[in-house]
Amino acid sequence: MQINSKEVKPNSKTYLTMKVTTDLDGGDINLPVHVVVGARSGPTLALFSTLHGSEWLPIDVTRRIMQKTQPSDIAGTILAVPVGNPVAFGNYLNRNTRDESDNADLNRVFPGQFTWIAEQISSKLANEVMAKSDCLIDLHWGIWGSTLGAVMYGTDFPDPEVVRKCEEIAKVFGYPCIHRGKAVTVFPGPRSSMGYFGGVLGKPCIGVELGGAGFDEAIEERWINMNITGVENVMKHLKMLKGEPILPDKYLVWDKRWRVNPTVAGILVPKIPANSLMREVKKGDLLGQVVSPYSFQALEELKSPGNGILFMSARMYPVRPGDWAFAVIDTDDKGTQWVPSH
């Protein structure tokens, strides 16, 4: 295999950087890639983290997987990109690149067609990593103060066989909350990593939103380990690792959810425990308040719009209008159902 014109030999572990462009300060913008090539032939798994610069905790998931995985243990190849957007990550942990482009969100511009920074990064990822991979796991979580708990796959890819494989991989990951989403036509869109990988390249992919930063160390450690187990489950499913995936007894599979985010700025004061993922709530339940940091007045109450199960929660932290707080899966929707794993 060649990555960025560099040959990577079988039964090896390599770290390399791919130059994207030169920034205004004269320094290079480089993309890191960790490559593990197994001793035996097999598929290539791409592992992305921090396409959004504020979603940084999955970097540690990638680090631990790379430390743990030895070439002699696997068949095939892992291409791991721990920091997908080093510009957004390096500029004060911003979600997007801080420039004057029309397309500052890296996860909305694949495979890259213009010369803005995010477009050039996406082009390098598309050509040097995605085109050479058979499956993609995109880790999208870690923003400070907010936590998510769902695995997403696209249901609207042109090839039904790709959709089937995506569903299979989402279940094999092993987290019991699965979002069936219109990844191409609705969210995150045709030029997201998933939209491009599944819709254009025609290969299976999932988006993993499982965890958050700024919580108790034991809770964060649990989330990190769940992600590591999930990646290893997928590798076992792909026959890259020996053994059988560790699966739950059943999954909550759903289509519809409500986002319950503040419309005003202030301090978010949750009224439920921080680790409330998969918690059942009723319509009208108080999830949290937005309180003025100046007058201490309660500015807004955040209530559940309907009966459901939480897949996004938060700790106390400062929020601006629209910032992440809560999200509730609509359990009254006909698309929400519990299904057995076998």
Buried (B, 14 or more C-beta within 10 A) or exposed (E): BEBBEEEBEEEEBBEBEBEBBEEEEEEEBBBBBBBBBBBBEBBBBBBBBBBBBBBBBBBBBBBBBBEEBEBEBBBBBBBBBBBBBBBBBBBEBBBBBBBEBEBBBBBBBBBBEEEBBBBBBBBBBBBBBBEBBBBBBBBBBBBBBBBBBBBBBBBBBEEEEBBEBBBBBBBBBBBBBBBBBBBBEEEBBBBBBBBBBBBBBEBBBBBBBBBBBBBEEEBBEBBBEBBBBBBBBBBBBBEBBEEEBEBEEEBBBBBBBBEBBBEEBBBBBBEBEBBBBBBBBEEEBEBBBBBEEEEEEEBBEBBBBBBBBBBBBBBBBEBEEEBBBBBBBBBEBEEBEEEEEE
